[in-house]
């Protein structure tokens, strides 16, 4: 298939596919592809918040350590090729089309038409990483863990980042239920790192599962984590008396980094490679500076609280371009986010599932913000530039961040 044909084929499947109760569907597909996933080494990462940052820290540390490092993450910000990378370089359009074509051949042989987009792309990634001879792959789950198709692998090590309430319709409406899904990635005899500062019930679920699987449980010692400072230039903290610096900002990056540190130490990565990775790692739309804006994909309550804490510490008048999806707890996220802003520009053009801009504007006015709406990216940016502000932020759905980021990077303003 040509690239556009491959993308059309991928998009012919729904995002989640027909609901499943086990992983037999994806296992059947990979059997047709010679189970190439069994010939690779992995770090498997699940969690609600922090997955992208932990994947970036660990993948970069492994690259610095000399490994040819694959990375499979989701979602993408601007181009789907971002989801499949080797040593930080996205897969080419030609390679993506080639490997999706290979997966299509296998999928056609199974006779199954119920796959998800994620399954098709994950299968293509496995093939790509195997045939490009990756030494180790950092693999991020899509949703949950237990029934996520990525969970057919046997990793060197698993990482569970901060667990919070998200995707509740699929994973359950309590932290305990969601934690059971995340803990599903723990494999027998394989160590697991759990990020610190979790709900007590999350700690209990993961500890119990690790015990059942005979897995070493590693949790960074929160008593030995001390924040020195964080601002829009990065984060500095102490862990076990040693000073670390991350290029990514926010107190939550100290938490993410501590999990990555313990994971890399468990695998024997040298300290200088860990330190360099923390300092240089960057994830698009994670407090990213672009075109005079800070772009951050804080789309759930905990993410919004982290963003508000960091932005609220900055001086001057603050402006927010914001859009949220109906499927998220957008009222909870907005309640955390809005109090630190003076002016809000509400938008909904980025997705048919977006909360109406008028509803967000009304919510913002109730929170004491001056609020207007904008029907497209160009109008939103023009209104933002025309409004007096010392700090301008784009925040909310990652679909919004991708749309606005693409517009800014293409200099369309």
N, C-alpha and C positions, 0 to 999 in steps of 0.2 A: 504493500500500500504506500501511496504518497502520504506526506505529512498531513495534509488537510483531510484526506480520507481516513487516516488513522485516528485523528481527533474526532471525526464524525462517528466512527465506530465506538470509540470510548464513550462519547456522549450519548450513544444509543442505549446505554445502561443507566439506571437510576443511581443516585449517589450511594444509597444504602443497599440496593438489591432487595430481593425477596427475603423477609426475616428468616433467621436460622436458629437452630437449637444446638448445633455442633459445628465443627470445622470440616466436615466430610466434603462439602461442596468444593471448597478451595483445595483441599488435599487431593481431590479427584483431578482438578485442573493441573496441579503441580506434578502429579504422577505422569501425566501426558508430556510433561516437560522434563522428564528424567529426574525429578526431585532435586533440582540443582541447589535448592535452598539448603539441603543437608550437607553440601560441600563447602559451605562458607562459615565464617566465624562472626559472631555478633555481640553487640551490646544492645539490649532491648529496653526501650524507655516508654513508660506509661505514666499517666498522671493527668490532673485537670489543668494546672498552671505550671509553667516552667519547663515543659517538655522541649520546646524549641531551643531555649537557651542551653539546657543541659546537653542536648544533642550537639549543639554548635561547640560548646566548650570541649566535650569529649572527642568529637571528630577532629577538631583542630589540634588538640594535644596528641592524638594518635598520628596525625599527619606529621607533626613536628618530630615525633618519635621515629619516623621513618616508614610508617605503614602506608600502603596504598589504601586509602580509606573511603569506603562507600558511605553514603548517607541518604536515607529515605525518610522524608518528613511530609507533613501536611498541616494546613493547606498551603498552597502557593500564594504569593502576593500579586505578582504581575504576569508570570508565564508558568505554565504547567511544568516546563522543563526544570524549574527550580526544585521540584520535589525529588528528583533523582540526581545525585551529584557524586563525583569522585574527586577527592582532594579539593573540594570547594567549587569545582567547575560543573555547571549543569550539563546534563545530557544534551547532545545536539538534536536538532529537529530530525535529521536523517536517522540517527540511532534510535530515537524514540519511535519513529514510524516503523523501523525494522523490527524492533522487539515487540511492539504491539501487534504487528503482523504475525509474528511467531506465536504469540499468545492466542490470537484469533484462530489460527490453525488448530491449536490444542483445544480451545474452547469449543470449536465446531465439532471436533471428534467426541467430546463428552456428551453432546446433545443437550447440554444445559443452557438455558437462556436467562437464568435468574441471577446472574452475577451482578455485582456492584461495580461501579467505576473504580473504586478503591482496589477491589480484587484484581481486576484486569491490570491496573497500573502496578500493583505490588508484584504480580507475577512477572511483568516486564522488567521491573527493577531487579528481581532475583536473577533473571537471565543475564541482564546487563552486568551486574556486579560479578557474577560467576565467569562470564566470558572475557571480562576485562581484568580478571585475576586480582580482585581486591583481597588484601590481606585481612581486613576486618571491616565490618559494616555496622554503622550506628543506625538502628531501625526504630522508628517512632510508631507507636500504635495509632490507629485512626480514632476510634471511639472505644473506650473501655479497655479491654485487655483479654479477658477470658475468652470471648467469642470474636475477637478481632482476628482477621485472617492472618495478620503478621505473627500470630501466636502459634503457628505450626513449627517454629524454629526452636532449636535448643541452644541458648546463648551461652557465652562465657560468663556473663553477668547480667543481671537485670537492675533497672533503676526505676523507682516509683517516686515521682515528684509530688508537689503539693496536691492534695486531693480536696476537692470542694464540690459544691452542688452545681453541676452542669450536665447537659444531655439527660436530664432527669426522666424524660419520657421513655428513654431506652434503658438507662442504667439503674433507675430507682430514685426515690425521692428523699433518701437520707444519706449522710456521709458513709454510714456503715454499709449500705447496699452498694454504693458506688465503689467503695474500697474493695469489696469482694470481687468486683470485676477487674479492678486494677491489679489486685493480688493474684489474679489468674495467670499472670505472666511468670510467676515464680516457678522455676523448674527444679526437679529433684537434684539435690546436691550442688546446685549452682548458687553462688552468693547473690544477695539482693541488697541494694542500697536504698534506704528510705529517707527522703528529705526530712529535715527537722521541722518543729513547730506545726505538727499535725493535730487534728482533732484526736481526742483520746480513743474514740472508737476506731479510727483509722489505724492508729498504732496497734490496737488490740487485734484487729483483723489481720494485719500484715504479719504481726508477731506469731499469731496462731498458724497462719498458712506456711510461714517459713519453717516453723517447727514440724509441721506435718510433712513437709517436703525434705526435711533434713538439710535445709539451706542456711548458710551463714547469713545472719541479718546484721547489716552495718548501718548505723544511724549516726550522722555527725552529732557531736556533743554540743548541744545548744548552749551549755554553760561556758563553753570555750569559744563561742562566736561573739565578737564584739565589733559593732559598727564604728568606724572612725569618722567617715563622712560619706555622703552621697549627694551629687548634684547632677546637672545635665551633662557633665563631662565624664562621669563614671562613678564608681563606688570603691571605697577603700575600707578594708576590714581586717581584723585579726582572727585567725583560727588556730587554736592550740599555740598561741603566742607568736605565730608567724604572720607577717604582713602580706596581704594579697591585694591586688588592684584589678578591677574589671573595667573594660571599656564601656560596658553596658551599665546603665544607671538604675538606681532604685534599691531600696533596702532588700527587696525580694531577690535581687541578684546575689546578695550575700548567701541567701538560702540555697538558691540554685547552684552557685559556685561550690558551696560546701559539699553538696551531693556529688558534683563532678569531681572534686578533689579526691573524695573517698573512693569513688569508682576507679579513677585513674591510678591511685596508689595501690588499690587491690590488684590491678592488672600489671603493676610494676613499672608504670610510666615514670620517667625521671622528673624530679621537681622542677627543673628549669623548663621542661616542655609544658608542664601543667601551668606554671606561672605565665609563660608567654601566651598560651592559649587563652587564659582568662583575660589577659590584657588586650588581646587583639581580636577576640571573637566579636562578631556583630550579627544581629538578626534583623532583617528588614521589618519595619513597622513595630519595632520594640524601642520606644523612645528615640526614634531615628530623626536626625536633623536633615531637612530637605526643603530648599526653596523658601527659607525663612519660617518654616513650620517645624514643630515637633510632631511626628506621626507615631501613634501608638494604638495597637489593636486590643485595647482593653474592652472586651465585650461581655464580661461577666462581673459579678459583684466584687470578687476578690481582686481581679485585675483592675477594676475601676478604683478600688480603695488604694491600691498601690500607686496608680497613676496620680490620684488626687493628693496623696501624701507628698509625692515628689514635686508636683507642679505647685501645690499650695505653699511650698517652702520658698518659691521664687518671688521676688519683689515685682511690683508694678501691676498694671492692668492686664488681664488675661482674657483671651478670646478663644472660643471653642467651636470648631465645625464638627458636628456629631451626627451619627446615624446608627441605628440599632436594628437587629432582626427581631421579629415577633416571637421566634422560638426561644429567645433568651429571656432572662429575668431583667428586662430592660429598665423597668421602674427601679429595681434595686440598684442596678449599675448607675443609672442617672442620679439617684438619690445620693450615692457616694461621690459622684463626679462633679455635679453642678455647683455645689457650694463654693468651690475655689475659683469659679469663673465669673467675670463681670458681664460678658456678652456671649450669646450662643447663636450660631447659625445652624438650623436643623435641616437635614436633607434626607431624601428617601429614594433618589434616582438610581442608586447602585444595585438594587435588588427588588424583584417583585414581592419578596417576603419582608421587606423593610417596614418598620413602624412608620406610620404617616408622619411626615415632617411637621404638620400642623399639631399633631398630638404631642410630639416632643417639645415643640415651641411652647405649647400651653403648659406642659409640665415644668419647663424651664422658667417661665414667668412666675409660676407659683413658688418656685425656689428663689425668686428675687433677682433673676437675671433679665437683662434686656435681651429679647429673643426675636429673631426673624427666620424666614425660611428661604431656601434657594432651590430652584428646579433642576440645576445641573452643576457640574464641577466648575465650569468657567464662571458662572454667576456667584457661586459660593466663594471662590477665591477672590473675585473682584470685590465682593462685599467685605471680605476679611481684610484685604489690603487697604480698603477705603475707610476702615474703622480704626480709630486710634487704639493701639494696644502695644504693650511691651513684650508680650509672649503670645504667639499664635499656635494653637494645637489642633490637630486632626485626630479624632479618637472615636472608638466604637468598633463596629463590625470590621473584620479583616477584609471583607469585600469592599467596603468604603475606603479603607486604607490603601488597598491595591489600586482602586480606581483613581484616587486623588494622587497617590504616589506616582503612578504612571503619567498623569497629567503634568505634575511638577517636573519630573525627570525629562519629559519631552519638551520642556520650556514652552508650553502652550499658553502661559499666562502673559 
